[in-house]
Every structure is written in structure tokens, then in C-alpha cells.
């Protein structure tokens, strides 16, 4: 486990010492002083290499005897005047990755004076450290014979900056957000024999330690509520469905105020049901619960940092399996709303789960708005690749706030259309609505259009995160694997717009 600490600037006596270089090989004042003590070795090393101080570049230099540290690391920040919070986080992630790859156990990073950079040095230090912390995540609990040289080596990272105490206090909030991110990454990374509806509900129960009220509804309660759409998805599995309701009451004075609400699709494994998926790639369907995982992680982040608002998180948890009891294409189920649904494709199951969860949420809590997260469609990957999550909404103000929060944290959203013509495509000849359109076009839009039928007029946004839940490579602050997309985005969204002062 990486330990990150802040300290007032001074020359360290062990490990690696990292100093900043901006574009065109412009040394920071701390780097200039260090270069002088090394008789110009840093400038000579830059001249002899391709290192120019671009963002995320690093150059290691062996330290001379007597300096105290073993190595000096030059890290590039690019143009100082362009050092946004996101860029600093990326720099922190790049430095962290290099230190681990180099086998370092301890390092000190100088966050000093950078001409043209905005904000205080302490603020920049917090962003740098946050990026390093986010990148430090690794899911390795099942690796029993991994070679030592393959494991992360860095145990302690000290960020040296004037105003270290203030930076440490500010960083505590970021650590709580990271706790939520890491919980989501853990849940999404677990195999489906470990995470299934009951065990995922149990994981959510752990949030009671932070003051979150957690209520778990089992099959008996779901039947009483009339959640026929959600139950229909689960009926092919030996594992019973669960709906988990999490409530964070961080604004006691606002109890009469409507809460904000977040809903998540939690298909803990998706075979497609009777509409069976191809075998190739089916192992990826362990992360079809990433929307629910993000909601659980968000609730942990909000509670951990004592967010000043009242929030509700609801996740529908099912396993979609083929069996003699599984629902069939052409079955008709009755949702909690009373609307009947013709199930033409059992692999379009996430929308059935969310149909009941969204209706239950608005019916019970009358929220100010609802945001749902779901790995809903492969079609959104065709449309947007792995760069943006799809954003659908019936409310322009809500959509704009979500997109702005996404840009601020680097979890970007792209707004997609809804419309009457699309809606007509899911009219059914046998029921009120069918769960697919029958054509290949606009698959993600059709999924969102289906969900909108279970929203009424409540402000609502749907985030289709199928392309964003899992990364096949290391990317900045997100290591390869589960990304926890949505946790930082929604935490920033509520912090900027809905918390009481």
C-alpha cells in the first residue's frame, strides 16, 4: 500500500529525488539549485537525451556520491502556464509509474515554484499526489506466485512543498474520493464466482460503518413491489435478485429537501440469457455490474468526505443466466410501473433492471433528479469508442452540469439524442413496449429511449458507460483494468452544484 505524505522542502537523504522541468528544458528553481550542486550534471544529461520537459516525460540521472539520494529524476510538466489540475494529476501518475518500474521503494518529489503556473504550490502538490494515488491502484489479490520484480516497489512518496500542512489537510478529501474509486475498481475486478447479487449487496452493507443507511430488498420484497421486469432477468439464475438502497443524510437541516439520486445497473454476470452471447469475450461480462459498482463507490466517497447533501443510491443486482427457468424471447413481463414489456431479446436485460429501479426511486423518494449508470449497450462503443461515455437526458441543465463535471475530472461525456421517432420504434404489437427495436441502427439511443418511458417527467440522465468501465491499457491516472468511471465525475458534479454551504 502506497503511503503519501507532505513535507516542507529540504534535500532528502535516501531514495530518489524528483524535480520539475518545464517545456524547453526550463529547470525549476529547485532543479537549478540541485544542478549546481551536481556540477551541471542535470543539464548535461538533458542535452545528451531527447528529454525536453514535455508533460509526462521523465529522465533518471544517477546521483554523485555524497548527495544522499541514489538517483535524481527530472519530470516534465510541459508549459507551466498550461498546468491544469488534470495535467498535474497526469504528471503525478507518470512519475508514480516510472518509480514503480524502476524498482524504487522511497522517493521525494519537489513541487516548487514554476513561473507562469496558476494556483499555489500546495494546491499543485495536492493534484500531483492525487494523480499518483489514483495510478497506484492494483488488483492483485489472486496472484500467488508473482515474481518480486513484477510487483509495485514504491512504498512511500513524499511530496515536498511549502505549506505542507495545508496540503496534507486538503489531500484528506482526495483520499476519501480515491477510497470510493478503489472500492468500485475492486468490485468490478472481482470474478463472478465471488461477486454475485447477494455478495455485492453485502459489500454495500459495509458502508454502514461510514454512516450510510443501507437497505437490502430480496426476492420476496421485490415481488410485493411488482418488479416483474427485474425479476424476469434473474429468473434463469440460481442466485436471487437483490435491490440495495443506500442513503447518505449529510445535510440534516435539509431533510425536507428532495434528495439527489443515483441508480446503477448491476448485472453481476451477463451470459445474454436464452439470447446467448458468443463465447469469445464473454469473460468480460463480469463487469456488467460496473454501473452499480460506481454508485456504491460514489456513496462511499460522499460519506467518506462527509458531503453536505442528502443522496440516495439504488442498485438493481441480478445474474443473467440461461436455464430451464430463464425468460424466453417473446415473454411479456409487467414492470413496477404497470407497463407491460415484450422481451424480444433477453440480452437487452439491463434496461429491464433499470426500468424497475428508476420507477421505484422516483416513486419512493421523489428526488430532485435521477442519474443512472449502466454498461447498457455495445452500440455506444461503436458510436464513441473508449473516449466518451454516452449522455442522454430529458433536462438540458442537468446534462450540461454532468458534462462540465466530466470535463473537470477527465471522465468525459458526449450528449446523444432522444426523440419521438426513436420512441416509436419500441412500440410493441403485443404489449406496451418492447425491449429492442428490431433494427440495428441507433442501438444505444433505443436503450435510453426505453428507459425514458419509466421516468415520467422527473429530471433524469442516463450514462451509458459500456466503453468506459474497463481499460485494456494504462491510461494516465487509470491503470489497466476496472476504471471506476463515474465515481469522480458524480462526486465533482454534486460538489460543484448541490452541496449546502
C-alpha positions as CSV (number, residue, x, y, z in Angstrom):
1,X,0.0,0.0,0.0
2,X,1.5,3.3,-1.1
3,X,1.9,5.9,1.7
4,X,1.8,9.6,0.5
5,X,3.0,12.3,2.8
6,X,3.7,16.0,2.5
7,X,6.8,17.8,4.0
8,X,8.4,21.2,3.9
9,X,11.2,21.4,1.2
10,X,14.6,20.0,2.1
11,X,17.1,17.7,0.4
12,X,16.2,14.1,1.2
13,X,18.8,11.7,2.4
14,X,17.6,8.5,0.7
15,X,15.8,7.1,-2.3
16,X,15.0,9.1,-5.4
17,X,14.7,12.9,-5.6
18,X,12.4,14.2,-8.4
19,X,12.4,17.8,-9.5
20,X,10.4,19.6,-12.2
21,X,11.4,20.7,-15.6
22,X,9.0,22.7,-17.8
23,X,9.0,23.0,-21.6
24,X,12.2,23.8,-23.5
25,X,14.3,22.3,-20.7
26,X,13.5,25.0,-18.3
27,X,14.6,23.9,-14.8
28,X,12.6,24.8,-11.8
29,X,14.4,26.9,-9.1
30,X,14.8,23.7,-7.1
31,X,16.2,21.8,-10.1
32,X,18.6,24.7,-10.8
33,X,20.0,24.6,-7.2
34,X,20.3,20.8,-7.4
35,X,22.1,21.0,-10.8
36,X,24.6,23.5,-9.3
37,X,25.3,21.1,-6.5
38,X,25.9,18.3,-9.1
39,X,28.3,20.5,-11.2
40,X,25.8,20.8,-14.1
41,X,25.1,17.1,-14.5
42,X,21.4,17.6,-15.0
43,X,21.8,20.0,-17.9
44,X,24.4,17.7,-19.5
45,X,22.0,14.7,-19.1
46,X,19.2,16.6,-20.8
47,X,21.5,17.7,-23.7
48,X,22.6,14.1,-24.2
49,X,19.0,12.9,-24.3
50,X,15.7,13.6,-26.0
51,X,14.2,14.9,-22.8
52,X,12.8,18.4,-23.2
53,X,10.4,18.8,-20.3
54,X,7.3,17.8,-22.1
55,X,4.4,16.7,-20.0
56,X,4.8,13.2,-18.6
57,X,8.5,12.9,-19.8
58,X,10.9,11.5,-17.2
59,X,14.7,11.3,-17.2
60,X,16.7,9.5,-14.5
61,X,20.2,10.6,-13.5
62,X,22.5,8.7,-11.1
63,X,23.4,10.9,-8.2
64,X,27.0,11.5,-7.3
65,X,28.4,10.1,-4.1
66,X,27.8,12.3,-1.1
67,X,24.5,13.7,-2.4
68,X,22.5,11.4,-0.1
69,X,20.0,10.2,-2.6
70,X,20.7,7.4,-5.2
71,X,19.0,8.9,-8.2
72,X,17.7,12.2,-9.4
73,X,14.6,12.2,-11.5
74,X,13.7,15.0,-13.9
75,X,10.0,15.1,-14.6
76,X,8.4,17.1,-17.4
77,X,5.4,19.3,-16.8
78,X,5.1,20.9,-20.3
79,X,4.3,24.6,-20.5
80,X,3.9,25.9,-16.9
81,X,1.0,28.2,-17.8
82,X,-1.0,25.2,-19.1
83,X,-0.6,23.2,-15.9
84,X,-4.3,22.5,-15.1
85,X,-5.4,20.2,-12.3
86,X,-5.9,17.4,-14.7
87,X,-2.4,17.8,-16.2
88,X,-0.8,17.8,-12.7
89,X,-2.7,14.6,-11.9
90,X,-1.3,13.1,-15.1
91,X,2.2,14.1,-14.2
92,X,1.8,12.6,-10.8
93,X,0.6,9.3,-12.4
94,X,3.5,9.3,-14.9
95,X,6.1,9.8,-12.1
96,X,4.5,7.1,-10.0
97,X,4.5,4.6,-12.8
98,X,8.2,5.3,-13.6
99,X,9.3,4.9,-9.9
100,X,7.5,1.6,-9.7
101,X,9.0,0.4,-12.9
102,X,12.5,1.4,-11.7
103,X,12.1,-0.6,-8.5
104,X,12.3,2.4,-6.2
105,X,11.0,1.9,-2.6
106,X,11.1,5.6,-1.5
107,X,11.0,8.9,-3.3
108,X,10.7,12.6,-2.7
109,X,9.1,14.9,-5.2
110,X,9.7,18.6,-5.2
111,X,6.7,20.7,-6.1
112,X,8.2,24.1,-6.2
113,X,8.0,27.4,-8.0
114,X,7.0,27.2,-11.6
115,X,6.9,30.5,-13.4
116,X,3.5,31.1,-15.1
117,X,1.7,28.2,-13.3
118,X,-1.6,29.0,-11.7
119,X,-2.6,28.3,-8.1
120,X,-0.4,27.9,-5.1
121,X,2.4,25.3,-4.8
122,X,0.4,23.5,-2.1
123,X,-2.6,23.2,-4.5
124,X,-0.4,21.8,-7.2
125,X,1.1,19.4,-4.8
126,X,-2.3,18.0,-3.9
127,X,-3.2,17.5,-7.5
128,X,0.1,15.8,-8.2
129,X,-0.3,13.5,-5.2
130,X,-3.9,12.7,-6.2
131,X,-2.8,11.6,-9.6
132,X,-0.1,9.4,-8.2
133,X,-2.6,7.8,-5.7
134,X,-5.1,7.0,-8.3
135,X,-2.5,5.4,-10.5
136,X,-1.1,3.3,-7.6
137,X,-4.2,1.1,-7.6
138,X,-3.6,-2.6,-8.5
139,X,-5.9,-5.6,-8.2
140,X,-3.6,-8.5,-7.4
141,X,-5.3,-10.5,-4.6
142,X,-5.3,-13.7,-6.6
143,X,-1.7,-13.5,-7.8
144,X,0.0,-16.0,-5.6
145,X,3.3,-16.6,-7.5
146,X,4.1,-13.3,-9.0
147,X,7.8,-12.5,-9.2
148,X,9.1,-9.7,-6.9
149,X,10.3,-7.6,-9.9
150,X,6.8,-7.6,-11.3
151,X,5.2,-6.1,-8.2
152,X,5.0,-2.4,-7.4
153,X,8.0,-1.4,-5.4
154,X,7.2,2.1,-4.2
155,X,6.1,2.2,-0.5
156,X,6.5,5.9,0.4
157,X,6.1,9.0,-1.7
158,X,6.9,12.3,0.0
159,X,5.7,15.5,-1.7
160,X,8.0,18.4,-0.7
161,X,6.2,21.7,-0.8
162,X,6.0,25.0,1.1
163,X,2.7,24.8,3.0
164,X,2.9,21.1,3.6
165,X,0.4,21.1,6.5
166,X,-2.3,22.8,4.4
167,X,-1.6,20.4,1.5
168,X,-2.0,17.4,3.8
169,X,-5.3,18.6,5.1
170,X,-6.6,19.3,1.6
171,X,-5.4,15.9,0.4
172,X,-7.5,14.1,3.0
173,X,-10.6,14.8,1.0
174,X,-9.0,13.5,-2.2
175,X,-8.1,10.3,-0.3
176,X,-11.7,9.7,0.6
177,X,-12.7,10.1,-3.1
178,X,-10.0,7.7,-4.0
179,X,-11.3,5.2,-1.4
180,X,-14.6,5.2,-3.3
181,X,-12.8,4.8,-6.7
182,X,-10.8,1.9,-5.3
183,X,-13.9,0.2,-3.9
184,X,-15.5,0.4,-7.3
185,X,-12.4,-0.9,-9.0
186,X,-12.2,-3.8,-6.6
187,X,-15.9,-4.8,-7.1
188,X,-15.7,-4.6,-10.9
189,X,-12.4,-6.6,-10.9
190,X,-13.7,-9.5,-8.8
191,X,-14.7,-12.7,-10.7
192,X,-18.4,-13.6,-10.9
193,X,-18.0,-16.6,-8.5
194,X,-17.1,-14.0,-5.9
195,X,-19.3,-11.1,-6.8
196,X,-23.0,-12.0,-7.4
197,X,-26.2,-10.3,-6.2
198,X,-26.0,-11.4,-2.6
199,X,-22.3,-10.8,-2.1
200,X,-22.4,-7.4,-3.9
201,X,-25.3,-6.4,-1.6
202,X,-23.2,-7.5,1.3
203,X,-20.3,-5.3,0.1
204,X,-22.7,-2.3,0.0
205,X,-23.7,-3.1,3.6
206,X,-20.1,-2.2,4.7
207,X,-20.9,1.4,4.0
208,X,-23.0,1.5,7.3
209,X,-19.6,1.9,9.0
210,X,-19.4,5.4,7.4
211,X,-22.9,6.3,8.4
212,X,-24.7,5.3,5.2
213,X,-28.2,3.7,5.7
214,X,-28.3,0.5,3.7
215,X,-31.4,-1.5,3.0
216,X,-31.4,-4.7,1.0
217,X,-34.6,-5.9,-0.7
218,X,-34.8,-9.6,-1.5
219,X,-37.0,-11.6,-3.9
220,X,-40.0,-11.6,-1.6
221,X,-40.0,-7.8,-1.2
222,X,-39.4,-7.3,-5.0
223,X,-42.4,-9.4,-5.8
224,X,-44.5,-7.4,-3.4
225,X,-43.3,-4.2,-5.1
226,X,-44.2,-5.7,-8.5
227,X,-40.7,-5.5,-10.0
228,X,-41.6,-8.1,-12.8
229,X,-39.1,-6.7,-15.3
230,X,-36.1,-7.1,-12.9
231,X,-37.2,-10.4,-11.6
232,X,-37.7,-11.7,-15.2
233,X,-34.0,-11.1,-15.9
234,X,-32.9,-13.0,-12.7
235,X,-35.3,-16.0,-13.0
236,X,-32.8,-18.1,-15.1
237,X,-30.2,-18.0,-12.3
238,X,-29.9,-20.0,-9.1
239,X,-28.9,-16.7,-7.4
240,X,-31.9,-14.5,-6.4
241,X,-32.0,-10.8,-7.3
242,X,-31.4,-8.0,-4.8
243,X,-32.1,-4.3,-4.8
244,X,-29.9,-2.2,-2.5
245,X,-31.0,1.2,-1.3
246,X,-28.2,3.4,0.2
247,X,-29.0,6.7,1.9
248,X,-26.5,9.3,2.9
249,X,-28.0,12.1,5.0
250,X,-25.2,14.6,5.0
251,X,-27.5,17.7,5.3
252,X,-29.7,17.1,8.4
253,X,-31.1,20.6,8.1
254,X,-32.3,19.8,4.6
255,X,-34.3,16.7,5.5
256,X,-37.4,18.3,4.0
257,X,-35.5,18.9,0.8
258,X,-35.7,16.3,-2.0
259,X,-32.5,14.1,-2.2
260,X,-30.4,13.7,-5.3
261,X,-30.5,10.1,-6.6
262,X,-28.2,7.7,-8.5
263,X,-29.2,4.4,-9.9
264,X,-26.9,1.6,-11.2
265,X,-27.3,-1.5,-13.4
266,X,-25.8,-4.4,-11.5
267,X,-25.8,-7.5,-13.8
268,X,-23.1,-9.4,-11.9
269,X,-22.6,-11.7,-14.9
270,X,-24.3,-11.5,-18.3
271,X,-24.4,-14.6,-20.5
272,X,-27.2,-13.0,-22.5
273,X,-29.7,-15.5,-21.2
274,X,-31.5,-17.5,-23.8
275,X,-30.3,-15.0,-26.4
276,X,-26.8,-16.3,-25.6
277,X,-23.7,-14.2,-26.3
278,X,-20.8,-15.6,-28.3
279,X,-18.2,-17.4,-26.2
280,X,-15.4,-15.1,-27.3
281,X,-15.2,-12.2,-25.0
282,X,-17.9,-13.4,-22.6
283,X,-15.4,-13.3,-19.7
284,X,-15.7,-9.5,-19.9
285,X,-19.3,-9.7,-18.7
286,X,-18.1,-9.9,-15.1
287,X,-18.0,-6.1,-15.3
288,X,-21.6,-5.7,-16.5
289,X,-22.2,-4.5,-12.9
290,X,-19.9,-1.5,-13.3
291,X,-22.8,1.0,-13.1
292,X,-23.9,-0.5,-9.8
293,X,-20.2,-0.6,-8.7
294,X,-19.9,3.1,-9.5
295,X,-22.9,4.0,-7.5
296,X,-21.7,2.1,-4.4
297,X,-18.2,3.7,-4.8
298,X,-19.8,7.1,-5.1
299,X,-21.8,6.6,-1.9
300,X,-18.6,5.6,-0.1
301,X,-16.8,8.8,-1.4
302,X,-19.7,11.1,-0.4
303,X,-19.9,9.5,3.1
304,X,-16.1,9.4,3.5
305,X,-15.6,13.1,2.9
306,X,-18.9,13.9,4.8
307,X,-20.5,15.6,1.8
308,X,-23.1,18.2,2.8
309,X,-26.1,16.9,0.9
310,X,-28.7,14.1,1.1
311,X,-28.2,11.5,-1.5
312,X,-29.8,8.2,-2.4
313,X,-28.1,5.4,-4.3
314,X,-30.1,2.4,-5.6
315,X,-28.7,-0.6,-7.5
316,X,-30.5,-3.5,-9.1
317,X,-28.5,-6.7,-8.8
318,X,-29.2,-9.8,-10.9
319,X,-27.3,-12.5,-12.7
320,X,-28.5,-13.2,-16.3
321,X,-28.2,-16.9,-17.0
322,X,-29.7,-19.4,-19.4
323,X,-31.6,-22.3,-17.8
324,X,-34.9,-24.1,-17.9
325,X,-36.4,-21.3,-15.8
326,X,-34.9,-18.4,-17.9
327,X,-37.2,-15.9,-19.6
328,X,-37.7,-16.5,-23.3
329,X,-37.7,-14.2,-26.3
330,X,-41.4,-13.1,-26.7
331,X,-42.2,-13.4,-23.0
332,X,-44.2,-10.4,-21.6
333,X,-43.5,-9.1,-18.1
334,X,-45.2,-6.5,-16.1
335,X,-42.9,-3.8,-14.7
336,X,-43.4,-2.0,-11.3
337,X,-44.8,1.0,-13.3
338,X,-47.7,-1.3,-14.5
339,X,-46.4,-1.1,-18.1
340,X,-46.0,-4.4,-19.9
341,X,-42.8,-5.2,-21.7
342,X,-42.4,-7.7,-24.6
343,X,-38.9,-9.2,-24.2
344,X,-37.7,-9.8,-27.7
345,X,-34.0,-10.2,-26.7
346,X,-33.0,-11.5,-23.3
347,X,-29.6,-9.9,-23.8
348,X,-31.2,-6.5,-23.7
349,X,-31.6,-7.1,-19.9
350,X,-30.0,-4.0,-18.3
351,X,-32.8,-1.8,-19.4
352,X,-35.3,-4.2,-17.8
353,X,-33.5,-4.0,-14.5
354,X,-33.3,-0.2,-14.6
355,X,-36.9,0.2,-15.6
356,X,-38.0,-1.1,-12.2
357,X,-35.1,0.6,-10.3
358,X,-35.8,4.0,-11.8
359,X,-39.6,3.7,-11.2
360,X,-39.0,2.6,-7.6
361,X,-36.6,5.5,-7.0
362,X,-38.9,8.2,-8.2
363,X,-42.0,6.7,-6.6
364,X,-40.4,6.3,-3.2
365,X,-38.0,9.2,-2.9
366,X,-39.4,11.9,-5.2
367,X,-35.7,13.0,-6.0
368,X,-34.6,16.3,-7.4
369,X,-33.2,14.4,-10.3
370,X,-32.1,10.8,-11.1
371,X,-28.8,9.8,-12.8
372,X,-28.4,6.2,-13.9
373,X,-25.2,4.5,-14.9
374,X,-25.1,1.3,-16.9
375,X,-22.9,-0.7,-19.2
376,X,-26.1,-0.8,-21.3
377,X,-25.1,-1.3,-24.9
378,X,-22.2,-2.3,-27.2
379,X,-23.6,0.2,-29.6
380,X,-22.3,3.1,-27.6
381,X,-18.8,1.7,-28.1
382,X,-19.4,1.7,-31.9
383,X,-20.5,5.3,-31.7
384,X,-18.0,6.8,-29.2
385,X,-15.2,4.2,-28.8
386,X,-13.5,4.3,-25.4
387,X,-13.1,8.1,-25.2
388,X,-16.5,9.2,-24.0
389,X,-19.5,7.9,-22.1
390,X,-22.9,8.4,-23.7
391,X,-25.1,11.0,-22.1
392,X,-28.8,11.1,-22.5
393,X,-31.1,13.4,-20.7
394,X,-34.6,15.0,-20.6
395,X,-33.2,18.1,-18.9
396,X,-30.6,20.4,-20.6
397,X,-29.4,22.0,-17.3
398,X,-28.8,18.6,-15.8
399,X,-27.0,17.4,-18.9
400,X,-24.8,20.5,-19.0
401,X,-23.7,20.1,-15.4
402,X,-22.8,16.5,-15.9
403,X,-20.8,17.2,-19.0
404,X,-18.9,20.0,-17.2
405,X,-18.1,17.8,-14.2
406,X,-16.9,15.1,-16.6
407,X,-14.5,17.6,-18.3
408,X,-13.2,18.8,-15.0
409,X,-12.1,15.3,-13.8
410,X,-11.2,13.8,-17.2
411,X,-14.3,11.4,-17.4
412,X,-15.8,12.9,-20.5
413,X,-19.4,12.5,-21.7
414,X,-20.9,13.1,-25.1
415,X,-24.6,14.0,-25.3
416,X,-26.7,11.8,-27.5
417,X,-30.2,12.4,-28.9
418,X,-33.6,11.3,-27.7
419,X,-36.8,11.8,-29.8
420,X,-40.3,10.7,-30.7
421,X,-39.2,8.9,-33.9
422,X,-36.9,6.7,-31.8
423,X,-39.6,6.2,-29.2
424,X,-42.0,4.9,-31.9
425,X,-39.5,2.1,-32.8
426,X,-40.1,0.4,-29.4
427,X,-43.9,0.3,-29.6
428,X,-45.0,-3.3,-29.3
429,X,-47.9,-5.1,-31.1
430,X,-48.4,-7.3,-28.1
431,X,-47.5,-5.1,-25.1
432,X,-47.0,-1.5,-24.1
433,X,-43.3,-1.5,-25.1
434,X,-40.7,-3.9,-26.5
435,X,-37.1,-4.1,-25.2
436,X,-35.4,-3.7,-28.6
437,X,-36.4,-2.0,-31.8
438,X,-35.8,-4.9,-34.2
439,X,-33.3,-2.9,-36.3
440,X,-29.5,-2.4,-35.9
441,X,-29.4,1.4,-36.1
442,X,-29.2,3.6,-33.0
443,X,-28.9,0.8,-30.5
444,X,-27.7,2.9,-27.6
445,X,-30.4,5.5,-28.3
446,X,-33.1,2.9,-28.3
447,X,-31.9,1.7,-24.9
448,X,-32.1,5.2,-23.5
449,X,-35.4,5.8,-25.1
450,X,-36.7,2.6,-23.4
451,X,-35.6,3.9,-20.0
452,X,-37.2,7.2,-20.5
453,X,-40.6,5.5,-20.6
454,X,-40.1,4.7,-16.9
455,X,-39.1,8.2,-15.8
456,X,-42.2,10.3,-16.2
457,X,-41.2,14.0,-16.0
458,X,-38.5,13.8,-13.3
459,X,-35.2,15.4,-14.4
460,X,-33.2,12.4,-15.5
461,X,-29.9,11.5,-17.1
462,X,-28.7,8.2,-18.4
463,X,-24.9,7.5,-18.7
464,X,-24.1,4.5,-21.0
465,X,-20.6,3.6,-19.8
466,X,-20.1,0.4,-21.7
467,X,-17.0,1.7,-23.4
468,X,-15.6,3.3,-20.3
469,X,-15.9,0.7,-17.5
470,X,-12.8,-1.2,-18.4
471,X,-9.4,-0.2,-19.8
472,X,-7.2,-2.6,-21.8
473,X,-4.1,-0.4,-21.1
474,X,-2.7,2.0,-18.5
475,X,-4.0,5.5,-19.2
476,X,-2.9,8.4,-17.0
477,X,-4.4,8.1,-13.6
478,X,-6.3,4.9,-14.6
479,X,-4.3,1.7,-14.6
480,X,-5.2,-1.2,-16.8
481,X,-8.5,-2.9,-15.7
482,X,-11.5,-1.5,-13.9
483,X,-11.7,2.2,-14.3
484,X,-14.4,3.2,-11.8
485,X,-15.7,5.6,-14.4
486,X,-18.4,7.8,-12.9
487,X,-17.3,8.0,-9.3
488,X,-15.1,11.1,-9.6
489,X,-17.4,12.6,-12.2
490,X,-20.5,12.4,-10.0
491,X,-18.6,13.4,-6.9
492,X,-17.5,16.6,-8.6
493,X,-21.0,17.1,-10.1
494,X,-22.6,17.2,-6.6
495,X,-19.7,19.1,-5.0
496,X,-20.0,21.9,-7.6
497,X,-23.8,22.1,-7.8
498,X,-25.7,20.6,-4.9
499,X,-23.9,20.7,-1.6
500,X,-25.0,23.1,1.1
501,X,-22.5,25.7,2.4
